[in-house]
Amino acid sequence: MVINVASDWQQYTSTTLQHHRQHHYQSLYQCTEFCSCRCCLLCNESFFFLLIGACTGISVLFSQSYGKKDMDTFHRIFFQSLVFGTLASVLLAIFGIVGLPMILSLIDVPTHLVPLTKTYLIVIFIALPTTYLYNICSALMRSIGHSKTVLIILMISVLANTGLDLFLVAYWKQGIFGAAFDTALSQCVSAILSLWTIKHRFSWLMFTRKDCIFDRKMLYLILSIDSTLGFPTSAVVWMTCLCRLERSTTSASTIPIFPTPAAAR
């Protein structure tokens, strides 16, 4: 089995870009809007890490079949994970939108932040399929040793997100909707770039018509490894964020994570 992992400097660069984005948000948004974005972090990260964990599991299957030079199995794994994973992300998005009131109640979002938080999360949930497409394509490219390509696409996506922030939020004054829309659009850009790169640069990795068949045994294997990595990863995010919220509301020395309406003004 061959498993390729991004080098330390690539992980460091990725983390630095994400932190730069968060500080950039804080400089652009008003207090209430920024705190609404922080309310969304729990939902964002739990859903995102569920998809990321699932794609990490699939990358193990990619690495196994690629290491054994079994490209027929590789192509079938790619087809089934792409089709059924996208379908699952659509269902996950529907679940998130329908269950949004319950989720906001669970994490105890203040009443004055609920409308902004709903606006942000609905847009993000709609874009979940593109998030999955990007992560499954990046998992595929990492499994064959092309982590730098994944990093370049990530950098382009972050730069696009920052540019759209400046246009939609700072210039066009679209507020929380603009923040959500540019995040969703940058995810779409990264998904399209990833698919285009696989099709044109790594064309031998693309499945063909003969690979587009339903394989129950392979689908069960994909689902089992997805659940093994996806759900625990998402659960860890939930527990971490819930503990952070609890600590911020019980410690008098901690700045509250949610401002009151008076403080927001």
PyRosetta script that sets phi, psi and omega in degrees:
from pyrosetta import init, pose_from_sequence

init()
pose = pose_from_sequence("MVINVASDWQQYTSTTLQHHRQHHYQSLYQCTEFCSCRCCLLCNESFFFLLIGACTGISVLFSQSYGKKDMDTFHRIFFQSLVFGTLASVLLAIFGIVGLPMILSLIDVPTHLVPLTKTYLIVIFIALPTTYLYNICSALMRSIGHSKTVLIILMISVLANTGLDLFLVAYWKQGIFGAAFDTALSQCVSAILSLWTIKHRFSWLMFTRKDCIFDRKMLYLILSIDSTLGFPTSAVVWMTCLCRLERSTTSASTIPIFPTPAAAR")
pose.set_psi(1, 135.8)
pose.set_omega(1, 179.9)
pose.set_phi(2, -116.7)
pose.set_psi(2, 120.2)
pose.set_omega(2, 177.7)
pose.set_phi(3, -122.8)
pose.set_psi(3, 122.9)
pose.set_omega(3, 180.0)
pose.set_phi(4, -105.1)
pose.set_psi(4, 130.6)
pose.set_omega(4, -179.1)
pose.set_phi(5, -118.2)
pose.set_psi(5, 141.2)
pose.set_omega(5, 178.5)
pose.set_phi(6, -59.8)
pose.set_psi(6, 143.9)
pose.set_omega(6, -178.8)
pose.set_phi(7, -71.5)
pose.set_psi(7, 168.6)
pose.set_omega(7, -175.3)
pose.set_phi(8, -60.2)
pose.set_psi(8, -41.1)
pose.set_omega(8, -176.8)
pose.set_phi(9, -68.4)
pose.set_psi(9, -30.8)
pose.set_omega(9, 177.3)
pose.set_phi(10, -68.6)
pose.set_psi(10, -43.0)
pose.set_omega(10, 177.7)
pose.set_phi(11, -64.7)
pose.set_psi(11, -39.6)
pose.set_omega(11, 179.5)
pose.set_phi(12, -64.0)
pose.set_psi(12, -43.7)
pose.set_omega(12, 179.3)
pose.set_phi(13, -62.1)
pose.set_psi(13, -43.6)
pose.set_omega(13, 179.0)
pose.set_phi(14, -60.4)
pose.set_psi(14, -45.8)
pose.set_omega(14, 179.8)
pose.set_phi(15, -64.1)
pose.set_psi(15, -40.8)
pose.set_omega(15, 179.5)
pose.set_phi(16, -61.9)
pose.set_psi(16, -41.7)
pose.set_omega(16, 178.5)
pose.set_phi(17, -62.4)
pose.set_psi(17, -41.2)
pose.set_omega(17, 179.7)
pose.set_phi(18, -65.2)
pose.set_psi(18, -41.5)
pose.set_omega(18, 178.8)
pose.set_phi(19, -66.2)
pose.set_psi(19, -38.0)
pose.set_omega(19, 177.1)
pose.set_phi(20, -61.1)
pose.set_psi(20, -39.2)
pose.set_omega(20, 178.4)
pose.set_phi(21, -61.6)
pose.set_psi(21, -43.8)
pose.set_omega(21, -178.8)
pose.set_phi(22, -63.7)
pose.set_psi(22, -42.6)
pose.set_omega(22, 177.8)
pose.set_phi(23, -66.9)
pose.set_psi(23, -33.6)
pose.set_omega(23, 177.3)
pose.set_phi(24, -64.0)
pose.set_psi(24, -42.8)
pose.set_omega(24, 176.7)
pose.set_phi(25, -57.2)
pose.set_psi(25, -46.2)
pose.set_omega(25, -175.3)
pose.set_phi(26, -63.2)
pose.set_psi(26, -32.1)
pose.set_omega(26, 179.9)
pose.set_phi(27, -77.8)
pose.set_psi(27, -21.1)
pose.set_omega(27, -176.4)
pose.set_phi(28, -92.8)
pose.set_psi(28, -40.5)
pose.set_omega(28, -168.2)
pose.set_phi(29, -89.9)
pose.set_psi(29, 155.1)
pose.set_omega(29, 171.2)
pose.set_phi(30, -69.1)
pose.set_psi(30, 166.1)
pose.set_omega(30, -175.2)
pose.set_phi(31, -57.8)
pose.set_psi(31, -48.4)
pose.set_omega(31, -177.7)
pose.set_phi(32, -63.8)
pose.set_psi(32, -43.0)
pose.set_omega(32, -178.8)
pose.set_phi(33, -66.1)
pose.set_psi(33, -40.3)
pose.set_omega(33, 179.4)
pose.set_phi(34, -64.8)
pose.set_psi(34, -41.8)
pose.set_omega(34, 179.3)
pose.set_phi(35, -69.5)
pose.set_psi(35, -29.0)
pose.set_omega(35, 173.8)
pose.set_phi(36, -65.3)
pose.set_psi(36, -39.2)
pose.set_omega(36, 175.5)
pose.set_phi(37, -61.4)
pose.set_psi(37, -38.2)
pose.set_omega(37, 178.6)
pose.set_phi(38, -67.3)
pose.set_psi(38, -33.7)
pose.set_omega(38, 175.3)
pose.set_phi(39, -61.3)
pose.set_psi(39, -33.9)
pose.set_omega(39, -175.9)
pose.set_phi(40, -77.5)
pose.set_psi(40, -14.8)
pose.set_omega(40, -174.9)
pose.set_phi(41, -58.6)
pose.set_psi(41, -41.2)
pose.set_omega(41, -178.4)
pose.set_phi(42, -61.1)
pose.set_psi(42, -49.6)
pose.set_omega(42, 179.8)
pose.set_phi(43, -65.5)
pose.set_psi(43, -45.4)
pose.set_omega(43, -180.0)
pose.set_phi(44, -55.8)
pose.set_psi(44, -54.8)
pose.set_omega(44, -172.9)
pose.set_phi(45, -68.2)
pose.set_psi(45, -35.6)
pose.set_omega(45, -179.8)
pose.set_phi(46, -67.1)
pose.set_psi(46, -43.3)
pose.set_omega(46, 178.4)
pose.set_phi(47, -71.1)
pose.set_psi(47, -42.8)
pose.set_omega(47, -179.8)
pose.set_phi(48, -63.0)
pose.set_psi(48, -44.7)
pose.set_omega(48, -177.5)
pose.set_phi(49, -71.6)
pose.set_psi(49, -23.7)
pose.set_omega(49, 171.9)
pose.set_phi(50, -63.7)
pose.set_psi(50, -44.8)
pose.set_omega(50, 178.2)
pose.set_phi(51, -69.8)
pose.set_psi(51, -41.6)
pose.set_omega(51, -179.8)
pose.set_phi(52, -64.1)
pose.set_psi(52, -42.3)
pose.set_omega(52, 177.5)
pose.set_phi(53, -62.2)
pose.set_psi(53, -40.5)
pose.set_omega(53, 178.0)
pose.set_phi(54, -63.0)
pose.set_psi(54, -43.7)
pose.set_omega(54, -179.5)
pose.set_phi(55, -68.7)
pose.set_psi(55, -32.0)
pose.set_omega(55, 175.5)
pose.set_phi(56, -63.7)
pose.set_psi(56, -40.1)
pose.set_omega(56, 176.1)
pose.set_phi(57, -63.2)
pose.set_psi(57, -42.2)
pose.set_omega(57, 179.3)
pose.set_phi(58, -65.5)
pose.set_psi(58, -32.4)
pose.set_omega(58, 179.0)
pose.set_phi(59, -62.1)
pose.set_psi(59, -28.8)
pose.set_omega(59, 175.4)
pose.set_phi(60, -64.5)
pose.set_psi(60, -42.6)
pose.set_omega(60, 177.7)
pose.set_phi(61, -65.5)
pose.set_psi(61, -39.9)
pose.set_omega(61, 175.7)
pose.set_phi(62, -58.9)
pose.set_psi(62, -46.9)
pose.set_omega(62, -177.5)
pose.set_phi(63, -64.0)
pose.set_psi(63, -39.3)
pose.set_omega(63, 179.6)
pose.set_phi(64, -63.0)
pose.set_psi(64, -50.2)
pose.set_omega(64, -177.5)
pose.set_phi(65, -69.5)
pose.set_psi(65, -36.3)
pose.set_omega(65, 178.7)
pose.set_phi(66, -69.2)
pose.set_psi(66, -39.2)
pose.set_omega(66, 177.9)
pose.set_phi(67, -64.4)
pose.set_psi(67, -32.3)
pose.set_omega(67, 178.1)
pose.set_phi(68, -87.6)
pose.set_psi(68, 2.1)
pose.set_omega(68, -177.9)
pose.set_phi(69, 59.7)
pose.set_psi(69, 28.7)
pose.set_omega(69, 178.4)
pose.set_phi(70, -95.7)
pose.set_psi(70, 80.1)
pose.set_omega(70, -173.8)
pose.set_phi(71, -72.8)
pose.set_psi(71, -25.4)
pose.set_omega(71, 176.5)
pose.set_phi(72, -62.5)
pose.set_psi(72, -46.4)
pose.set_omega(72, 176.7)
pose.set_phi(73, -65.2)
pose.set_psi(73, -39.8)
pose.set_omega(73, 178.5)
pose.set_phi(74, -57.0)
pose.set_psi(74, -47.6)
pose.set_omega(74, -178.5)
pose.set_phi(75, -66.0)
pose.set_psi(75, -38.6)
pose.set_omega(75, 179.7)
pose.set_phi(76, -68.4)
pose.set_psi(76, -37.8)
pose.set_omega(76, 176.1)
pose.set_phi(77, -62.8)
pose.set_psi(77, -43.5)
pose.set_omega(77, -179.9)
pose.set_phi(78, -61.7)
pose.set_psi(78, -45.9)
pose.set_omega(78, -179.1)
pose.set_phi(79, -61.9)
pose.set_psi(79, -50.2)
pose.set_omega(79, -175.0)
pose.set_phi(80, -69.9)
pose.set_psi(80, -37.8)
pose.set_omega(80, 178.0)
pose.set_phi(81, -69.3)
pose.set_psi(81, -33.2)
pose.set_omega(81, 179.0)
pose.set_phi(82, -69.9)
pose.set_psi(82, -47.6)
pose.set_omega(82, -175.9)
pose.set_phi(83, -71.7)
pose.set_psi(83, -55.9)
pose.set_omega(83, -174.9)
pose.set_phi(84, -73.0)
pose.set_psi(84, -30.0)
pose.set_omega(84, 176.2)
pose.set_phi(85, -68.6)
pose.set_psi(85, -40.6)
pose.set_omega(85, 176.5)
pose.set_phi(86, -64.0)
pose.set_psi(86, -41.8)
pose.set_omega(86, 177.1)
pose.set_phi(87, -61.9)
pose.set_psi(87, -42.4)
pose.set_omega(87, 179.0)
pose.set_phi(88, -64.5)
pose.set_psi(88, -37.2)
pose.set_omega(88, 178.7)
pose.set_phi(89, -68.9)
pose.set_psi(89, -32.3)
pose.set_omega(89, 174.5)
pose.set_phi(90, -64.5)
pose.set_psi(90, -45.6)
pose.set_omega(90, 177.9)
pose.set_phi(91, -63.5)
pose.set_psi(91, -37.5)
pose.set_omega(91, 177.9)
pose.set_phi(92, -64.5)
pose.set_psi(92, -38.9)
pose.set_omega(92, 177.5)
pose.set_phi(93, -64.3)
pose.set_psi(93, -42.5)
pose.set_omega(93, 178.1)
pose.set_phi(94, -62.9)
pose.set_psi(94, -43.2)
pose.set_omega(94, 177.7)
pose.set_phi(95, -60.2)
pose.set_psi(95, -42.4)
pose.set_omega(95, -179.7)
pose.set_phi(96, -63.7)
pose.set_psi(96, -42.4)
pose.set_omega(96, -179.1)
pose.set_phi(97, -68.7)
pose.set_psi(97, -45.2)
pose.set_omega(97, -179.3)
pose.set_phi(98, -66.2)
pose.set_psi(98, -40.5)
pose.set_omega(98, -177.1)
pose.set_phi(99, -91.1)
pose.set_psi(99, 12.5)
pose.set_omega(99, -176.3)
pose.set_phi(100, -59.7)
pose.set_psi(100, -44.1)
pose.set_omega(100, 177.9)
pose.set_phi(101, -58.0)
pose.set_psi(101, -40.0)
pose.set_omega(101, 179.1)
pose.set_phi(102, -66.9)
pose.set_psi(102, -39.6)
pose.set_omega(102, -179.6)
pose.set_phi(103, -65.0)
pose.set_psi(103, -44.8)
pose.set_omega(103, -179.9)
pose.set_phi(104, -64.6)
pose.set_psi(104, -34.8)
pose.set_omega(104, 176.9)
pose.set_phi(105, -68.8)
pose.set_psi(105, -37.1)
pose.set_omega(105, -178.8)
pose.set_phi(106, -64.1)
pose.set_psi(106, -41.2)
pose.set_omega(106, -178.8)
pose.set_phi(107, -91.2)
pose.set_psi(107, 5.9)
pose.set_omega(107, 171.4)
pose.set_phi(108, 58.5)
pose.set_psi(108, 52.9)
pose.set_omega(108, 176.7)
pose.set_phi(109, -73.6)
pose.set_psi(109, 130.2)
pose.set_omega(109, 179.1)
pose.set_phi(110, -58.2)
pose.set_psi(110, 149.4)
pose.set_omega(110, -174.4)
pose.set_phi(111, -58.3)
pose.set_psi(111, -39.6)
pose.set_omega(111, -175.7)
pose.set_phi(112, -72.6)
pose.set_psi(112, -11.4)
pose.set_omega(112, 177.8)
pose.set_phi(113, -101.7)
pose.set_psi(113, -8.0)
pose.set_omega(113, -175.2)
pose.set_phi(114, -60.6)
pose.set_psi(114, -47.8)
pose.set_omega(114, -178.6)
pose.set_phi(115, -59.2)
pose.set_psi(115, -44.6)
pose.set_omega(115, 179.5)
pose.set_phi(116, -65.5)
pose.set_psi(116, -41.5)
pose.set_omega(116, -179.7)
pose.set_phi(117, -64.4)
pose.set_psi(117, -40.9)
pose.set_omega(117, 177.5)
pose.set_phi(118, -61.7)
pose.set_psi(118, -45.0)
pose.set_omega(118, 179.7)
pose.set_phi(119, -57.8)
pose.set_psi(119, -47.2)
pose.set_omega(119, -178.4)
pose.set_phi(120, -63.1)
pose.set_psi(120, -49.1)
pose.set_omega(120, -173.1)
pose.set_phi(121, -70.2)
pose.set_psi(121, -34.4)
pose.set_omega(121, 178.7)
pose.set_phi(122, -61.7)
pose.set_psi(122, -44.1)
pose.set_omega(122, 178.1)
pose.set_phi(123, -63.7)
pose.set_psi(123, -42.7)
pose.set_omega(123, -179.7)
pose.set_phi(124, -64.7)
pose.set_psi(124, -41.3)
pose.set_omega(124, 179.4)
pose.set_phi(125, -64.1)
pose.set_psi(125, -39.5)
pose.set_omega(125, 178.6)
pose.set_phi(126, -60.1)
pose.set_psi(126, -32.2)
pose.set_omega(126, -177.8)
pose.set_phi(127, -88.4)
pose.set_psi(127, 3.9)
pose.set_omega(127, -178.6)
pose.set_phi(128, -57.1)
pose.set_psi(128, -39.7)
pose.set_omega(128, 178.2)
pose.set_phi(129, -58.6)
pose.set_psi(129, -37.3)
pose.set_omega(129, 177.9)
pose.set_phi(130, -69.4)
pose.set_psi(130, -33.0)
pose.set_omega(130, 175.4)
pose.set_phi(131, -62.4)
pose.set_psi(131, -42.7)
pose.set_omega(131, 178.4)
pose.set_phi(132, -65.4)
pose.set_psi(132, -43.1)
pose.set_omega(132, -178.9)
pose.set_phi(133, -59.2)
pose.set_psi(133, -43.4)
pose.set_omega(133, 178.5)
pose.set_phi(134, -62.8)
pose.set_psi(134, -45.0)
pose.set_omega(134, -175.5)
pose.set_phi(135, -69.9)
pose.set_psi(135, -35.7)
pose.set_omega(135, 178.8)
pose.set_phi(136, -70.9)
pose.set_psi(136, -36.6)
pose.set_omega(136, 177.6)
pose.set_phi(137, -69.8)
pose.set_psi(137, -39.7)
pose.set_omega(137, 178.0)
pose.set_phi(138, -67.6)
pose.set_psi(138, -35.1)
pose.set_omega(138, 176.2)
pose.set_phi(139, -63.4)
pose.set_psi(139, -39.4)
pose.set_omega(139, 178.8)
pose.set_phi(140, -64.2)
pose.set_psi(140, -46.3)
pose.set_omega(140, -177.8)
pose.set_phi(141, -68.2)
pose.set_psi(141, -36.2)
pose.set_omega(141, 176.6)
pose.set_phi(142, -66.2)
pose.set_psi(142, -34.4)
pose.set_omega(142, -176.8)
pose.set_phi(143, -67.4)
pose.set_psi(143, -20.7)
pose.set_omega(143, 178.5)
pose.set_phi(144, -103.9)
pose.set_psi(144, 8.6)
pose.set_omega(144, 173.7)
pose.set_phi(145, 92.7)
pose.set_psi(145, 19.8)
pose.set_omega(145, -179.2)
pose.set_phi(146, -112.9)
pose.set_psi(146, 57.6)
pose.set_omega(146, 179.8)
pose.set_phi(147, -68.3)
pose.set_psi(147, -30.3)
pose.set_omega(147, 179.9)
pose.set_phi(148, -63.8)
pose.set_psi(148, -37.5)
pose.set_omega(148, 177.9)
pose.set_phi(149, -62.2)
pose.set_psi(149, -41.6)
pose.set_omega(149, 177.9)
pose.set_phi(150, -62.4)
pose.set_psi(150, -41.6)
pose.set_omega(150, -179.4)
pose.set_phi(151, -65.0)
pose.set_psi(151, -40.3)
pose.set_omega(151, 179.0)
pose.set_phi(152, -62.2)
pose.set_psi(152, -43.8)
pose.set_omega(152, 178.4)
pose.set_phi(153, -63.6)
pose.set_psi(153, -39.9)
pose.set_omega(153, 177.6)
pose.set_phi(154, -62.2)
pose.set_psi(154, -42.7)
pose.set_omega(154, 179.3)
pose.set_phi(155, -63.3)
pose.set_psi(155, -41.3)
pose.set_omega(155, 177.6)
pose.set_phi(156, -62.2)
pose.set_psi(156, -41.9)
pose.set_omega(156, 179.6)
pose.set_phi(157, -63.1)
pose.set_psi(157, -43.7)
pose.set_omega(157, -179.9)
pose.set_phi(158, -65.7)
pose.set_psi(158, -41.0)
pose.set_omega(158, 178.0)
pose.set_phi(159, -64.8)
pose.set_psi(159, -40.0)
pose.set_omega(159, 176.9)
pose.set_phi(160, -63.5)
pose.set_psi(160, -40.9)
pose.set_omega(160, 178.8)
pose.set_phi(161, -62.9)
pose.set_psi(161, -43.5)
pose.set_omega(161, 179.5)
pose.set_phi(162, -64.5)
pose.set_psi(162, -43.2)
pose.set_omega(162, 178.2)
pose.set_phi(163, -63.0)
pose.set_psi(163, -41.9)
pose.set_omega(163, 177.9)
pose.set_phi(164, -67.2)
pose.set_psi(164, -33.7)
pose.set_omega(164, 174.4)
pose.set_phi(165, -58.5)
pose.set_psi(165, -47.9)
pose.set_omega(165, -179.1)
pose.set_phi(166, -61.3)
pose.set_psi(166, -38.1)
pose.set_omega(166, -178.0)
pose.set_phi(167, -77.4)
pose.set_psi(167, -51.2)
pose.set_omega(167, -172.8)
pose.set_phi(168, -78.6)
pose.set_psi(168, -36.0)
pose.set_omega(168, -174.9)
pose.set_phi(169, -96.6)
pose.set_psi(169, -52.7)
pose.set_omega(169, -176.2)
pose.set_phi(170, -74.6)
pose.set_psi(170, -42.0)
pose.set_omega(170, -175.4)
pose.set_phi(171, -92.1)
pose.set_psi(171, -49.3)
pose.set_omega(171, -173.8)
pose.set_phi(172, -89.4)
pose.set_psi(172, -7.8)
pose.set_omega(172, 174.7)
pose.set_phi(173, 57.2)
pose.set_psi(173, 46.8)
pose.set_omega(173, -180.0)
pose.set_phi(174, -88.6)
pose.set_psi(174, -4.2)
pose.set_omega(174, 173.1)
pose.set_phi(175, 62.6)
pose.set_psi(175, -138.7)
pose.set_omega(175, -173.8)
pose.set_phi(176, -66.5)
pose.set_psi(176, -33.4)
pose.set_omega(176, 177.2)
pose.set_phi(177, -65.5)
pose.set_psi(177, -41.6)
pose.set_omega(177, 177.8)
pose.set_phi(178, -62.4)
pose.set_psi(178, -38.6)
pose.set_omega(178, 178.2)
pose.set_phi(179, -63.1)
pose.set_psi(179, -43.6)
pose.set_omega(179, 179.7)
pose.set_phi(180, -69.2)
pose.set_psi(180, -41.7)
pose.set_omega(180, -176.7)
pose.set_phi(181, -65.5)
pose.set_psi(181, -42.4)
pose.set_omega(181, -179.3)
pose.set_phi(182, -70.0)
pose.set_psi(182, -30.7)
pose.set_omega(182, 174.6)
pose.set_phi(183, -65.5)
pose.set_psi(183, -44.9)
pose.set_omega(183, 178.8)
pose.set_phi(184, -64.3)
pose.set_psi(184, -41.1)
pose.set_omega(184, -178.8)
pose.set_phi(185, -67.1)
pose.set_psi(185, -38.8)
pose.set_omega(185, 178.1)
pose.set_phi(186, -66.9)
pose.set_psi(186, -33.9)
pose.set_omega(186, 174.1)
pose.set_phi(187, -64.4)
pose.set_psi(187, -40.0)
pose.set_omega(187, 178.2)
pose.set_phi(188, -64.0)
pose.set_psi(188, -41.1)
pose.set_omega(188, 177.8)
pose.set_phi(189, -61.0)
pose.set_psi(189, -45.3)
pose.set_omega(189, -179.3)
pose.set_phi(190, -65.4)
pose.set_psi(190, -36.5)
pose.set_omega(190, 178.3)
pose.set_phi(191, -66.5)
pose.set_psi(191, -44.5)
pose.set_omega(191, 179.7)
pose.set_phi(192, -64.2)
pose.set_psi(192, -44.3)
pose.set_omega(192, 178.5)
pose.set_phi(193, -61.7)
pose.set_psi(193, -39.6)
pose.set_omega(193, -179.7)
pose.set_phi(194, -65.9)
pose.set_psi(194, -46.7)
pose.set_omega(194, 178.5)
pose.set_phi(195, -63.2)
pose.set_psi(195, -41.3)
pose.set_omega(195, 179.5)
pose.set_phi(196, -63.6)
pose.set_psi(196, -42.0)
pose.set_omega(196, -179.9)
pose.set_phi(197, -63.1)
pose.set_psi(197, -43.3)
pose.set_omega(197, 179.2)
pose.set_phi(198, -64.7)
pose.set_psi(198, -42.4)
pose.set_omega(198, -176.4)
pose.set_phi(199, -68.8)
pose.set_psi(199, -37.5)
pose.set_omega(199, -173.0)
pose.set_phi(200, -101.7)
pose.set_psi(200, -33.6)
pose.set_omega(200, -179.3)
pose.set_phi(201, -94.8)
pose.set_psi(201, -35.3)
pose.set_omega(201, 179.9)
pose.set_phi(202, -120.5)
pose.set_psi(202, 56.3)
pose.set_omega(202, -172.9)
pose.set_phi(203, -62.9)
pose.set_psi(203, -26.3)
pose.set_omega(203, -179.8)
pose.set_phi(204, -70.2)
pose.set_psi(204, -11.8)
pose.set_omega(204, 178.3)
pose.set_phi(205, -87.0)
pose.set_psi(205, -16.1)
pose.set_omega(205, -177.4)
pose.set_phi(206, -74.3)
pose.set_psi(206, 139.8)
pose.set_omega(206, 177.0)
pose.set_phi(207, -76.0)
pose.set_psi(207, 156.3)
pose.set_omega(207, 177.7)
pose.set_phi(208, -113.5)
pose.set_psi(208, -177.2)
pose.set_omega(208, -175.9)
pose.set_phi(209, -61.1)
pose.set_psi(209, -35.7)
pose.set_omega(209, -178.3)
pose.set_phi(210, -68.3)
pose.set_psi(210, -19.6)
pose.set_omega(210, 178.8)
pose.set_phi(211, -86.7)
pose.set_psi(211, -9.8)
pose.set_omega(211, -176.0)
pose.set_phi(212, -84.4)
pose.set_psi(212, 66.6)
pose.set_omega(212, 179.7)
pose.set_phi(213, -128.6)
pose.set_psi(213, 152.5)
pose.set_omega(213, 179.5)
pose.set_phi(214, -85.6)
pose.set_psi(214, 122.6)
pose.set_omega(214, 179.3)
pose.set_phi(215, -120.3)
pose.set_psi(215, 103.1)
pose.set_omega(215, -174.8)
pose.set_phi(216, -61.9)
pose.set_psi(216, -40.9)
pose.set_omega(216, -178.5)
pose.set_phi(217, -64.3)
pose.set_psi(217, -42.9)
pose.set_omega(217, 179.6)
pose.set_phi(218, -68.4)
pose.set_psi(218, -38.7)
pose.set_omega(218, 178.4)
pose.set_phi(219, -63.1)
pose.set_psi(219, -39.9)
pose.set_omega(219, 177.4)
pose.set_phi(220, -62.9)
pose.set_psi(220, -39.8)
pose.set_omega(220, 178.4)
pose.set_phi(221, -63.7)
pose.set_psi(221, -43.1)
pose.set_omega(221, 179.2)
pose.set_phi(222, -62.7)
pose.set_psi(222, -45.4)
pose.set_omega(222, -178.7)
pose.set_phi(223, -65.3)
pose.set_psi(223, -37.9)
pose.set_omega(223, -178.8)
pose.set_phi(224, -67.0)
pose.set_psi(224, -42.4)
pose.set_omega(224, -179.6)
pose.set_phi(225, -74.8)
pose.set_psi(225, -30.2)
pose.set_omega(225, 175.7)
pose.set_phi(226, -64.3)
pose.set_psi(226, -46.0)
pose.set_omega(226, -179.0)
pose.set_phi(227, -67.5)
pose.set_psi(227, -31.0)
pose.set_omega(227, -179.9)
pose.set_phi(228, -66.3)
pose.set_psi(228, -36.8)
pose.set_omega(228, -177.2)
pose.set_phi(229, -102.4)
pose.set_psi(229, -34.9)
pose.set_omega(229, -174.3)
pose.set_phi(230, -70.0)
pose.set_psi(230, -53.4)
pose.set_omega(230, -175.8)
pose.set_phi(231, -65.5)
pose.set_psi(231, -44.6)
pose.set_omega(231, 177.1)
pose.set_phi(232, -61.5)
pose.set_psi(232, -38.5)
pose.set_omega(232, 178.6)
pose.set_phi(233, -62.2)
pose.set_psi(233, -44.9)
pose.set_omega(233, 178.3)
pose.set_phi(234, -64.8)
pose.set_psi(234, -39.1)
pose.set_omega(234, -179.7)
pose.set_phi(235, -64.3)
pose.set_psi(235, -39.0)
pose.set_omega(235, 178.1)
pose.set_phi(236, -61.6)
pose.set_psi(236, -41.3)
pose.set_omega(236, 178.5)
pose.set_phi(237, -62.9)
pose.set_psi(237, -44.3)
pose.set_omega(237, 178.2)
pose.set_phi(238, -57.9)
pose.set_psi(238, -49.3)
pose.set_omega(238, -177.1)
pose.set_phi(239, -64.4)
pose.set_psi(239, -41.3)
pose.set_omega(239, -179.8)
pose.set_phi(240, -62.9)
pose.set_psi(240, -47.2)
pose.set_omega(240, -177.5)
pose.set_phi(241, -69.6)
pose.set_psi(241, -38.0)
pose.set_omega(241, 178.4)
pose.set_phi(242, -64.7)
pose.set_psi(242, -39.8)
pose.set_omega(242, 176.6)
pose.set_phi(243, -65.0)
pose.set_psi(243, -37.2)
pose.set_omega(243, 178.5)
pose.set_phi(244, -65.0)
pose.set_psi(244, -42.1)
pose.set_omega(244, 178.0)
pose.set_phi(245, -64.5)
pose.set_psi(245, -42.6)
pose.set_omega(245, -179.9)
pose.set_phi(246, -63.4)
pose.set_psi(246, -40.6)
pose.set_omega(246, -179.0)
pose.set_phi(247, -67.7)
pose.set_psi(247, -36.7)
pose.set_omega(247, -177.8)
pose.set_phi(248, -71.1)
pose.set_psi(248, -23.6)
pose.set_omega(248, -178.6)
pose.set_phi(249, -95.5)
pose.set_psi(249, -12.7)
pose.set_omega(249, -177.7)
pose.set_phi(250, -107.3)
pose.set_psi(250, -19.3)
pose.set_omega(250, -178.0)
pose.set_phi(251, -93.2)
pose.set_psi(251, 122.2)
pose.set_omega(251, -178.5)
pose.set_phi(252, -71.4)
pose.set_psi(252, -22.0)
pose.set_omega(252, -177.5)
pose.set_phi(253, -88.1)
pose.set_psi(253, -1.4)
pose.set_omega(253, -177.7)
pose.set_phi(254, -100.7)
pose.set_psi(254, 137.7)
pose.set_omega(254, 175.6)
pose.set_phi(255, -67.5)
pose.set_psi(255, 127.8)
pose.set_omega(255, -178.0)
pose.set_phi(256, -59.1)
pose.set_psi(256, 140.2)
pose.set_omega(256, -179.7)
pose.set_phi(257, -73.2)
pose.set_psi(257, -24.4)
pose.set_omega(257, 179.6)
pose.set_phi(258, -116.4)
pose.set_psi(258, 124.3)
pose.set_omega(258, 179.1)
pose.set_phi(259, -82.4)
pose.set_psi(259, 155.8)
pose.set_omega(259, 171.5)
pose.set_phi(260, -77.3)
pose.set_psi(260, 161.2)
pose.set_omega(260, 178.8)
pose.set_phi(261, -55.7)
pose.set_psi(261, -38.3)
pose.set_omega(261, 179.9)
pose.set_phi(262, -66.0)
pose.set_psi(262, -41.6)
pose.set_omega(262, 179.2)
pose.set_phi(263, -67.1)
pose.set_psi(263, -34.8)
pose.set_omega(263, -179.5)
pose.set_phi(264, -64.5)
pose.set_psi(264, -36.2)
pose.set_omega(264, 178.5)
pose.set_phi(265, -74.4)
pose.dump_pdb("model.pdb")
